[in-house]
Amino acid sequence: MYKLLIADDEQEIRHGLSSYFPWHEIGYEVVQHVENGQKALEYITGHPVDVLLCDVTMPVMTGIELAERLHLEKSPVQVVFLSAHRNFEYAQQALQFGVRNYILKPTKYKSIFDTFTALKESLDSAKASLLQASSPGDCPPDLIAGHEDPVIRKIAAYLHEHFKEASLEGASQIVHMNPTYISKYFKQKTDTNFSDYLNTVRMQKAAELLSSHQFKTYEISDAVGYNNAKNFTRSFKKFYGKSPREYIQS
């Protein structure tokens, strides 16, 4: 399910959109609904959100201002506008800030269904790209991957290909050695701990995916083998000296 945030200053519209449209049937979960762009931004800052459905004209921070802010921050959140007016200037700004679509009020079932079904297909394709980007052929060469010892090369290839779920036990099945022995052997031959090398592979892949600006931190965290996004952020900052957000902005 993709996480959907709804922002509209009219309570009746917020409630109607979040409660009466069958979002789950087309692959979405409404995680929150708020009354202005500022509250939407605050929610996005602290929670995972895939798609934002927001009114163009709201108090405190308009939909246009919110879309511009997300665009400047290179946020991966996909934005769909709601508006009661056909306004060419709004449409131009929407395109400029990467807004995916523009739904007119009063909203019609078919408009929402068609827009969000197409958007889901696009998001699914992006996820497929994430898996493709994680293929071993994309991994940069390193000294360990090109080691003269064939056992080390096999272990390195295994880690580059299966970094998400890789383990000593998994490596032992590849080279037919005892896991404890592999740990000592790897350290002896490379002067690097098995776990440290696996972490390096994961962090390099995470940096590559962050640089693409296509995926959220929690998606990348999961893709490189972390069940907890906070633990991933902590490990990434320890490795690169910057948080994932700081890394993107640098």
WOMOFEN-V713231 format. One record per backbone hydrogen bond with DSSP energy under -1.0 kcal/mol. NH is the residue of the N-H (numbers start at 1). CO is the residue of the C=O. If there is no record, write none. Layout:
<<NH | CO> <NH | CO>>
This chain:
<<2 | 27> <4 | 29> <5 | 51> <6 | 32> <7 | 53> <8 | 34> <14 | 10> <15 | 11> <16 | 12> <17 | 13> <18 | 14> <19 | 15> <20 | 16> <23 | 21> <26 | 23> <27 | 24> <28 | 23> <29 | 2> <31 | 4> <34 | 6> <37 | 61> <40 | 36> <41 | 37> <42 | 38> <43 | 39> <44 | 40> <45 | 41> <46 | 42> <47 | 43> <50 | 3> <51 | 3> <52 | 78> <53 | 5> <54 | 80> <55 | 7> <56 | 82> <61 | 59> <63 | 56> <66 | 62> <67 | 63> <68 | 64> <69 | 65> <70 | 66> <71 | 67> <72 | 68> <73 | 69> <74 | 71> <75 | 70> <78 | 50> <80 | 52> <81 | 101> <82 | 54> <83 | 103> <87 | 85> <91 | 87> <92 | 88> <93 | 89> <94 | 90> <95 | 91> <96 | 92> <97 | 93> <98 | 95> <99 | 94> <100 | 79> <103 | 81> <105 | 83> <112 | 108> <113 | 109> <114 | 110> <115 | 111> <116 | 112> <117 | 113> <118 | 114> <119 | 115> <120 | 116> <121 | 117> <122 | 118> <123 | 119> <124 | 120> <125 | 121> <126 | 122> <127 | 123> <128 | 124> <129 | 125> <130 | 126> <131 | 127> <132 | 128> <133 | 129> <135 | 132> <138 | 135> <139 | 136> <146 | 142> <147 | 144> <153 | 149> <154 | 150> <155 | 151> <156 | 152> <157 | 153> <158 | 154> <159 | 155> <160 | 156> <161 | 157> <162 | 158> <166 | 162> <171 | 167> <172 | 168> <173 | 169> <174 | 170> <175 | 171> <176 | 172> <177 | 172> <182 | 178> <183 | 179> <184 | 180> <185 | 181> <186 | 182> <187 | 183> <188 | 184> <189 | 185> <190 | 186> <191 | 187> <197 | 193> <198 | 194> <199 | 195> <200 | 196> <201 | 197> <202 | 198> <203 | 199> <204 | 200> <205 | 201> <206 | 202> <207 | 203> <208 | 204> <209 | 205> <210 | 206> <211 | 207> <213 | 210> <220 | 216> <221 | 217> <222 | 218> <223 | 219> <224 | 220> <225 | 222> <226 | 221> <232 | 228> <233 | 229> <234 | 230> <235 | 231> <236 | 232> <237 | 233> <238 | 234> <239 | 235> <240 | 236> <241 | 237> <247 | 243> <248 | 244> <249 | 245> <250 | 246>>
